[in-house]
């Protein structure tokens, strides 16, 4: 194993010597490693914060989109219900009006026919009574003469 600083890793050594050189190299590069270790938590904190903020942004966007979808669906359903109700009410009003008009037409026609029948019957009875009276009077006058 060799270290990067040239003063501790420049020559090949037996295994125990290589280990000692490596330990010395680690000791001399400790300040540099310390700075790297200090930078790493800050970097990890920043990356974690960025990831958390990105996740919250995504979740917030998803929640907003889901809410808009829900509201749009509710508005659509309310509108369809309103239109269906209006169409139903208009249809019922139309049917009731038609039924009322047909009923009134039927009743007026029936009343007219009954009245005409009554008037025709009355006229017929009056005419028959008149004719019967005329015949009776003519017969009486004929018999009396």
ABEGO torsion letter per residue (X at the ends): XBBABAAAAABBBBAAAAAAAAAAAAAAAAAAAAAAAAAAAAAAAAAAAAAAAAAAAAAAAAAAAAAAAAAAAAAAAAAAAAAAAAAAAAAAAAAAAAAAAAAAAAAAAAAAAAAAAAAAAAAAAAAAAAAAAAAAAAAAAAAAX
